[in-house]
Amino acid sequence: MATKTEKDGDLTEEKINTNKQWPQWLAVLSASLNFFSAGICFCWSSPSLAILQSDKSPFPITNDQSSWIAAFLPIGCAFGPILGSYLSRYLGPKHSTIISAFPYLAGFVLIIFATGPTWLYVSRFLSGIGVGFGQTAAPIYVAEIAENHNRGALMSFFVLWMAVGGFFVSCIGPYVSLQTMAEISAIFPVLLLATMLLVPDSPYYLMRIGKEEKAIKSLKWLRRQKNDMIIHEELKCVKKMSMDNFSTLECIKHMKETPNPKALAIVNVTYFAQQICGAVVVVFYQEQIYEISKVPIRPEVAVIMSSFIGNLAGILSVLFVDRWGRKPLLLISTLGCGLSTGLLGTYLFLDERNALGPVEYVNWIPIVALNALQVFFAFGLSPVPSTQVGEFFSSNVKEIAFCLLSVLAALEGFIITKLFQIVKDSYGLPTVFWGLSALTLTTLVFMYWKVPETKGKSFLEIQNMLMTPDDSIEDDMKLQEIKRY
């Protein structure tokens, strides 16, 4: 929380007291259990599909069934945001995040009792609903409890837990049965439900529904601030950003107003880059890719190593997102992902034609390429798009924005996941990775020219950056008054 002193009748920001930020981090850690569970669901496919297609499988599956097991997760993700957006508006982002625990639990229970691929289809679909549900509600909650100076770090820390969940399942999944892994995984939605009950609602949501006293209590808890003058100063900003309590239909209409369409287009491209860069689809098939690439270590060990390195990169993104800014991380991440998938495609192409010489001298290349892909993805493309949604849209349309973008991202993820197997079977794995590389580098050009830098900016400053010279903001607030969003 920023400590302030009175000077000439105004409150001016002097320094950031990091000792008072721990309640925000605690609340974010609780909400992060949603993304931890999502990471488990996303990375579950890599060890599990390898088991299901091996002699240890409890029931046989075909390649086509394998691709559908992977693809049903993003299908569910397309439905989850619709429910998450609706309930987040009327129940608040906190309680919507709590509700997301139930689809996760249902998905894990179905795996425990699965006797055929149909059970897994339904399980993955329900888990996808939980992922989509939480990816709409939980980031809104985090964005609305954060401050300008730590918003990027809190959002990056929040998204990092998806990678941590993936690392968790990569370490345990290859060595236990599908049922045991599901039983262990079911613990985390229960923890999500229990811990979210202990943290306060978003002050923006409380103000929107007219509960000013509870909004004050929420701010006092989150900021660990006893100075009523400082709390009421921030409350003024919260009021200004929450004064229009639109209905869902009004929110959809409001999304057409400047600069929301431009913001929607920009963030959709970054979400598309997140899906097309290869990191997400590789998570589903990573162990199989390592087997095809003939890497010099056991595929499951290579997966664990990639997940661990990706987590380290995610930690770095938390440290640098509020220092370097969003755009540099995004550009570096996109470029690195594009080059990594291009390198992997080239290796596989040359390997198929026996043009690489002795295998022992070059079979480390896939490990380097996939590790680099995980590092670059975790460094920027993983956390930044969610951060952008929290920064580009007002609290009154944020649920709709998250919903639209999450549905689009889920549909893109489904298409890419399903096409991965189809293109691989028809044209070969090199074509898959070359295609991903070309599309990723194409989005890089757009990002360089169109994505604005939002580091340390208030909401109105960001809105002004998105405006064209002919546009104007009707409500002429003083930008210096809004030090937090």
C-alpha positions in Angstrom: 0.0 0.0 0.0 1.3 3.5 -0.8 1.8 5.6 2.4 1.0 9.3 2.0 1.5 12.6 3.7 -0.7 15.7 3.7 0.7 18.6 1.7 -1.1 21.7 0.6 -4.4 20.0 1.3 -3.6 17.1 -1.1 -2.5 13.6 -0.5 0.7 12.8 -2.4 2.3 9.4 -2.9 5.7 9.1 -1.3 6.7 5.5 -1.1 5.5 2.0 -1.2 5.3 0.1 2.1 5.7 -3.5 1.0 5.0 -4.7 4.6 1.4 -3.8 4.0 1.0 -5.8 0.8 0.9 -9.3 2.3 -3.0 -9.4 2.6 -3.2 -8.8 -1.2 -0.7 -11.5 -1.9 -2.6 -13.9 0.5 -5.9 -13.2 -1.3 -4.2 -13.8 -4.7 -2.6 -17.0 -3.4 -6.0 -18.3 -2.5 -7.5 -17.4 -5.9 -4.4 -18.9 -7.6 -5.5 -22.4 -6.5 -8.0 -22.1 -9.4 -5.1 -21.7 -11.9 -3.2 -24.4 -10.1 -6.1 -26.8 -10.7 -6.3 -25.5 -14.3 -2.5 -26.3 -14.7 -3.2 -29.8 -13.5 -6.0 -30.2 -16.0 -4.0 -28.9 -18.9 -0.9 -30.9 -18.3 -2.8 -34.1 -17.2 -2.9 -35.2 -20.9 0.9 -35.5 -21.3 1.6 -38.3 -18.9 -2.0 -39.7 -19.0 -2.2 -40.2 -22.7 1.1 -41.9 -22.7 -0.2 -44.3 -20.1 -3.5 -44.8 -21.9 -1.7 -45.8 -25.1 0.7 -48.1 -23.3 0.5 -51.7 -22.0 -0.4 -50.2 -18.6 -3.6 -48.7 -19.8 -6.8 -49.6 -17.8 -8.6 -49.6 -21.2 -7.4 -49.3 -24.8 -7.8 -46.0 -26.8 -7.0 -45.1 -30.4 -5.1 -42.0 -31.7 -8.4 -40.4 -32.6 -9.8 -41.0 -29.1 -6.6 -39.6 -27.7 -7.0 -36.4 -29.6 -10.6 -36.0 -28.4 -9.6 -36.6 -24.8 -7.1 -33.7 -25.2 -9.6 -31.5 -27.2 -12.6 -31.8 -24.9 -10.8 -29.6 -22.3 -10.8 -26.5 -24.6 -14.4 -27.3 -25.6 -15.4 -27.0 -22.0 -13.3 -23.9 -21.7 -15.6 -22.3 -24.3 -18.7 -22.8 -22.1 -17.1 -21.9 -18.8 -16.6 -18.2 -19.4 -20.2 -17.6 -20.2 -21.3 -19.0 -16.8 -18.3 -17.3 -15.1 -19.1 -13.9 -16.6 -22.8 -14.1 -15.7 -22.2 -15.2 -12.1 -19.3 -12.8 -11.6 -21.6 -9.9 -12.4 -24.3 -11.0 -10.0 -22.5 -12.9 -7.3 -19.1 -11.1 -7.5 -15.7 -12.5 -8.7 -15.0 -14.0 -5.3 -18.0 -16.3 -5.1 -17.8 -17.1 -8.8 -14.2 -18.3 -8.2 -15.5 -20.4 -5.3 -18.1 -22.0 -7.6 -15.4 -23.0 -10.1 -14.1 -25.6 -7.6 -17.1 -27.8 -8.3 -16.6 -28.6 -12.0 -13.0 -29.4 -11.2 -14.0 -31.8 -8.4 -16.6 -33.5 -10.7 -14.0 -33.9 -13.4 -11.5 -35.6 -11.1 -14.2 -37.9 -9.6 -15.1 -39.1 -13.1 -11.5 -40.0 -13.8 -11.4 -42.0 -10.5 -14.3 -44.2 -11.7 -13.5 -44.1 -15.5 -14.0 -47.4 -17.3 -13.7 -46.1 -20.9 -12.8 -43.1 -23.0 -16.4 -41.7 -22.8 -15.9 -41.1 -19.0 -12.7 -39.1 -19.8 -14.5 -37.1 -22.5 -17.1 -36.0 -19.9 -14.4 -35.4 -17.3 -12.3 -33.3 -19.5 -15.4 -31.3 -20.6 -16.3 -30.6 -17.0 -12.7 -29.7 -16.1 -12.7 -27.3 -19.1 -15.9 -25.6 -17.7 -14.0 -25.1 -14.4 -11.0 -23.7 -16.2 -13.1 -21.3 -18.3 -15.2 -20.4 -15.3 -12.2 -19.6 -13.2 -10.3 -17.8 -16.0 -13.1 -15.3 -16.2 -13.8 -14.7 -12.5 -10.5 -15.2 -10.7 -8.4 -12.7 -12.9 -11.2 -10.1 -12.3 -10.9 -10.6 -8.6 -7.1 -10.3 -8.7 -7.2 -7.2 -10.9 -9.7 -5.4 -8.6 -7.9 -6.0 -5.4 -4.5 -4.9 -6.8 -2.9 -1.4 -6.9 -1.1 0.4 -9.8 2.4 -0.4 -8.5 1.9 -4.1 -8.0 -0.9 -5.0 -10.4 1.4 -6.6 -13.0 3.3 -8.6 -10.4 0.1 -9.9 -8.7 -1.4 -10.9 -12.1 1.9 -12.6 -13.2 2.1 -14.4 -9.8 -1.5 -15.5 -10.2 -1.0 -16.9 -13.7 2.3 -18.5 -12.7 0.4 -21.0 -10.6 -1.0 -22.6 -13.8 2.6 -23.6 -14.6 3.2 -24.8 -11.1 0.1 -27.0 -11.4 1.5 -28.4 -14.6 4.8 -29.1 -13.0 3.1 -30.9 -10.2 1.2 -33.3 -12.5 4.4 -33.8 -14.6 6.3 -34.9 -11.5 3.6 -37.3 -10.2 1.5 -38.3 -13.2 4.0 -40.7 -14.9 4.5 -42.7 -11.7 1.0 -43.3 -10.3 -2.2 -44.6 -11.7 -4.8 -42.3 -13.3 -7.1 -42.9 -10.3 -4.4 -42.0 -7.8 -3.5 -38.8 -9.7 -7.2 -37.8 -9.8 -7.6 -38.4 -6.0 -4.5 -36.2 -5.2 -5.7 -33.5 -7.7 -9.1 -33.3 -6.1 -7.5 -31.9 -2.9 -6.8 -28.5 -4.6 -10.4 -27.5 -5.6 -11.4 -28.3 -2.0 -8.6 -26.0 -0.7 -9.7 -23.3 -3.3 -13.3 -23.5 -1.9 -12.1 -23.3 1.8 -9.6 -20.5 1.5 -11.6 -18.2 -0.7 -14.3 -18.1 2.0 -11.7 -16.4 4.2 -10.8 -13.4 2.0 -12.9 -10.3 1.3 -14.9 -9.5 -1.7 -13.6 -7.1 -4.4 -14.2 -3.5 -3.3 -15.3 -2.7 -6.8 -18.0 -5.3 -6.8 -19.2 -4.3 -3.3 -19.4 -0.7 -4.4 -21.3 -1.6 -7.6 -24.0 -3.3 -5.5 -24.2 -0.4 -3.0 -22.4 -2.0 0.0 -20.1 0.9 0.8 -19.3 -0.1 4.4 -18.3 -3.5 3.3 -16.1 -2.0 0.5 -14.4 0.1 3.2 -13.8 -3.0 5.3 -12.4 -4.8 2.2 -10.0 -2.0 1.4 -8.8 -1.8 5.0 -8.1 -5.5 5.1 -6.4 -5.6 1.7 -4.3 -2.5 2.3 -3.7 -3.1 6.0 -4.4 0.6 6.4 -5.8 2.3 9.5 -5.7 5.8 8.2 -9.3 6.5 7.2 -8.3 9.5 5.1 -6.2 7.3 2.8 -9.0 4.6 2.6 -11.7 7.2 1.7 -9.4 8.7 -0.9 -9.1 5.4 -2.6 -12.8 4.8 -2.1 -13.5 7.9 -4.2 -11.6 6.3 -7.1 -13.4 3.0 -6.7 -16.7 4.9 -6.7 -15.8 6.7 -10.0 -14.9 3.4 -11.6 -18.1 1.6 -10.4 -20.7 4.3 -10.7 -22.4 2.7 -13.7 -23.9 -0.6 -12.7 -24.9 -1.9 -16.2 -27.1 -4.9 -16.9 -25.5 -7.7 -19.0 -27.3 -6.4 -22.1 -26.1 -2.9 -21.4 -22.6 -4.1 -20.9 -22.6 -5.8 -24.3 -23.8 -2.6 -25.9 -21.2 -0.6 -23.9 -18.5 -2.9 -25.4 -19.2 -1.2 -28.8 -18.2 2.2 -27.4 -14.7 3.7 -27.9 -12.1 2.4 -27.0 -13.5 -1.0 -26.1 -13.5 -2.5 -29.6 -9.9 -1.5 -30.1 -8.9 -2.9 -26.7 -10.8 -6.1 -27.6 -9.0 -6.5 -30.9 -5.5 -5.9 -29.3 -6.0 -8.4 -26.4 -7.6 -11.0 -28.7 -4.4 -11.0 -30.8 -2.3 -11.6 -27.7 -4.6 -14.4 -26.6 -4.4 -15.9 -30.1 -0.6 -15.7 -29.9 -0.9 -17.5 -26.6 -2.8 -20.4 -28.2 -0.9 -20.5 -31.5 2.7 -20.3 -30.1 2.7 -24.0 -29.5 3.2 -24.0 -25.7 -0.4 -24.9 -24.9 -0.8 -27.7 -27.5 2.7 -29.1 -26.7 1.5 -29.5 -23.1 -1.1 -32.0 -24.2 1.4 -34.1 -26.3 4.8 -33.3 -24.8 5.8 -36.8 -23.7 4.8 -38.2 -27.1 6.8 -35.5 -28.9 9.9 -36.4 -26.8 9.5 -40.1 -27.8 9.2 -39.2 -31.5 12.2 -36.9 -31.2 14.5 -39.7 -29.8 15.8 -37.5 -26.9 18.7 -39.0 -24.9 16.7 -39.1 -21.6 13.5 -40.7 -20.6 10.5 -38.7 -22.0 8.8 -38.3 -18.6 12.0 -36.9 -17.1 12.4 -34.5 -20.0 8.8 -33.3 -19.3 9.6 -32.7 -15.7 12.7 -30.7 -16.6 10.8 -28.6 -19.1 8.1 -27.8 -16.5 10.6 -26.9 -13.9 12.5 -24.5 -16.2 9.1 -23.0 -17.3 8.3 -22.3 -13.6 11.6 -20.5 -13.1 10.8 -18.3 -16.1 7.4 -17.6 -14.7 9.0 -16.4 -11.5 11.2 -14.1 -13.5 8.1 -12.6 -15.2 6.7 -11.8 -11.8 9.9 -9.9 -10.9 10.2 -8.0 -14.2 6.7 -7.3 -15.4 6.5 -4.1 -13.3 10.1 -3.2 -14.1 10.5 -3.8 -17.8 6.8 -3.4 -18.7 4.2 -5.6 -20.4 5.2 -4.9 -24.0 8.9 -5.9 -23.9 8.0 -9.1 -22.1 5.3 -9.8 -24.7 7.6 -9.1 -27.7 10.5 -11.2 -26.3 8.2 -14.1 -25.4 6.5 -14.1 -28.8 9.8 -14.0 -30.8 11.3 -16.7 -28.6 8.3 -19.0 -29.0 8.2 -18.6 -32.8 11.9 -19.4 -33.1 11.7 -22.4 -30.7 8.9 -24.1 -32.7 10.7 -23.3 -35.9 13.9 -24.9 -34.6 12.0 -28.0 -33.5 10.2 -28.3 -36.9 13.5 -28.1 -38.7 15.1 -30.7 -36.5 12.3 -33.1 -37.1 12.3 -32.5 -40.8 16.1 -33.2 -41.1 15.8 -36.2 -38.8 13.1 -37.8 -41.0 15.6 -37.5 -43.9 18.6 -38.8 -41.9 20.4 -35.6 -42.7 21.7 -34.9 -39.1 24.6 -37.3 -38.9 25.2 -39.3 -35.7 22.0 -39.0 -33.5 24.0 -38.7 -30.2 25.4 -35.3 -31.4 22.0 -33.7 -32.2 19.3 -35.4 -30.2 19.6 -32.8 -27.5 18.1 -30.2 -29.9 14.4 -31.1 -29.2 15.1 -30.7 -25.4 16.6 -27.3 -26.0 13.8 -26.2 -28.3 10.9 -27.3 -26.1 12.6 -26.0 -22.9 13.1 -22.6 -24.7 9.4 -22.7 -25.7 8.3 -23.2 -22.1 10.7 -20.5 -20.9 9.6 -17.8 -23.4 6.0 -18.7 -23.0 6.1 -18.4 -19.2 8.1 -15.2 -19.5 5.4 -13.2 -21.3 2.6 -14.8 -23.4 1.3 -16.8 -20.4 0.8 -13.9 -17.9 0.5 -10.7 -20.0 -2.8 -11.3 -21.9 -4.8 -11.7 -18.6 -3.0 -8.6 -17.2 -4.1 -6.7 -20.3 -7.8 -7.5 -19.8 -7.5 -6.3 -16.2 -6.0 -3.1 -17.4 -7.8 -2.3 -20.6 -11.4 -2.6 -19.6 -13.5 -0.8 -16.9 -14.8 -2.9 -14.0 -18.4 -2.6 -15.4 -17.5 -4.4 -18.7 -14.6 -6.5 -17.5 -16.7 -9.6 -17.0 -18.0 -9.4 -20.6 -14.5 -8.7 -22.0 -13.1 -11.7 -20.1 -16.0 -13.8 -21.3 -15.6 -12.9 -25.0 -11.9 -13.3 -25.0 -11.9 -16.5 -23.0 -14.5 -18.1 -25.3 -12.5 -17.1 -28.4 -9.3 -18.4 -26.9 -10.9 -21.7 -25.9 -12.3 -22.1 -29.5 -8.9 -21.3 -30.9 -7.3 -23.8 -28.5 -9.8 -26.5 -29.5 -9.1 -26.0 -33.2 -5.3 -26.0 -32.7 -5.4 -29.0 -30.4 -7.6 -31.1 -32.8 -5.7 -30.0 -35.9 -2.4 -30.9 -34.2 -3.2 -34.6 -34.6 -4.9 -34.3 -38.0 -2.0 -32.3 -39.6 0.6 -34.5 -37.9 -1.0 -37.7 -39.4 -1.5 -36.1 -42.8 1.6 -34.0 -43.3 4.0 -34.8 -40.5 5.1 -33.2 -37.3 7.6 -30.8 -38.9 4.7 -29.1 -40.8 2.8 -28.7 -37.5 5.7 -26.8 -35.9 6.6 -24.7 -38.9 2.9 -23.6 -39.2 2.9 -22.7 -35.5 6.1 -20.7 -35.9 4.9 -18.8 -38.9 1.6 -17.8 -37.3 3.4 -16.8 -34.0 5.9 -14.5 -35.8 3.0 -12.9 -37.7 1.4 -11.9 -34.4 4.7 -10.4 -33.3 4.5 -7.7 -36.1 1.0 -6.7 -34.9 2.1 -6.5 -31.3 5.1 -4.3 -32.1 2.9 -1.7 -33.8 -0.3 -1.8 -31.9 0.1 -3.0 -28.3 0.5 0.0 -25.9 2.7 -0.1 -22.8 0.6 0.1 -19.6 3.2 -0.3 -16.9 2.3 1.9 -13.9 -0.6 3.5 -15.7 -4.0 4.3 -14.2 -7.1 3.1 -15.9 -7.9 6.5 -17.4 -4.4 6.9 -18.7 -4.6 3.5 -20.4 -8.0 4.5 -21.9 -6.5 7.7 -23.3 -3.6 5.7 -24.9 -6.2 3.6 -26.7 -8.1 6.6 -28.0 -7.5 8.2 -31.4 -6.9 12.0 -31.5 -10.6 12.5 -32.6 -12.0 10.6 -29.6 -12.7 12.0 -26.2 -13.6 10.6 -22.8 -16.9 12.0 -21.6 -16.1 12.0 -17.9 -13.1 14.4 -17.6 -11.6 13.0 -14.3 -8.3 14.3 -13.1 -5.8 11.5 -13.9 -3.7 12.3 -10.9 -6.6 11.5 -8.6 -6.6 7.9 -9.7 -3.5 6.3 -8.3 -5.0 2.8 -8.2 -7.3 0.7 -10.3 
